[in-house]
């Protein structure tokens, strides 16, 4: 094998290692990105569940404020805040329904939607009772029927928060594991590349120095005062050093033949 071919093989092998490591690291980074994306999505869904719970608390607070005979100038603000809280609850439920496609979450979301409709119906009844001046019925409905629905909705939102938190924890653990594996692979790859480069370079250098040593050792044994016999280089490779050895052997053969012819001509001249 020629020296040039050996170098090409060594470089090709190293290039293959780089390509392989690139694909492995790319796959692991994609997995890490997916885990992070899932965690961020679940964090967003957990925020929506928190929003539902917070807005229900706001709605309950403003409703209690309306039942406590507030000043006339505050009634409009309390009603506005109460309506905005209910709108925010509906928007959060709708967004959560689009984001979370898991069966368990969808069942809870559908139950939350049903309770939301029931709660809206109760609020219409309480508003009607307030207009008719039925304060006793109004207070009873608020503290019993409406509170029961609110508590159920709050409980479901807590369950949704628990689901999202569990998923976030799982994805964060996966991300940490993938990151740790990536670090180990990078370290192992660096060690492997170092060892392979060392082996390849040692192979190439020993091949070159071994052939050069053979050539130089034979050349140093040449005695030009005895040209009738010159040493030969043993040809063991077919690389550039082998070609040098063949050329030297051919030169030695020519010199021996020339020396023999010269000796014969000298002998004939002397006679």
WOLIN-V57523 format. One record per pair of residues at least 24 apart in sequence whose ideal C-beta (glycine too) atoms are under 7 Angstrom apart, sorted by sequence separation. I is the first residue (numbers start at 1). J is the second residue. If there is no record, write none. Layout:
I_J + I_J
This chain:
122_146 + 230_255 + 59_85 + 90_116 + 211_237 + 215_241 + 230_256 + 58_85 + 59_86 + 89_116 + 119_146 + 122_149 + 229_256 + 227_255 + 228_256 + 212_241 + 215_244 + 227_256 + 55_85 + 119_149 + 211_241 + 215_245 + 118_149 + 119_150 + 228_259 + 227_259 + 228_260 + 55_88 + 56_89 + 55_89 + 115_149 + 119_153 + 228_263 + 51_88 + 52_89 + 115_152 + 116_153 + 115_153 + 52_92 + 51_92 + 52_93 + 112_153 + 48_92 + 112_156 + 111_156 + 48_95 + 49_96 + 48_96 + 108_156 + 45_96 + 108_159 + 108_160 + 45_99 + 44_99 + 45_100 + 105_160 + 41_99 + 105_163 + 104_163 + 67_139 + 67_142 + 63_142 + 60_150 + 56_150 + 56_153 + 56_154 + 53_154 + 53_157 + 52_157 + 49_157 + 49_160 + 50_161 + 49_161 + 46_161 + 49_164 + 46_164 + 45_164 + 46_165 + 42_164 + 46_168 + 42_167 + 43_168 + 42_168 + 39_168 + 42_171 + 39_171 + 38_171 + 39_172 + 35_171 + 39_175 + 35_174 + 36_175 + 35_175 + 32_175 + 35_178 + 32_178 + 31_178 + 32_179 + 28_178 + 28_181 + 28_182 + 25_182 + 24_185 + 21_189 + 17_193 + 17_196 + 14_197 + 13_200 + 10_200 + 10_204 + 7_204 + 6_204 + 6_207 + 3_208 + 3_239 + 1_238 + 2_239 + 3_240 + 1_239 + 2_240
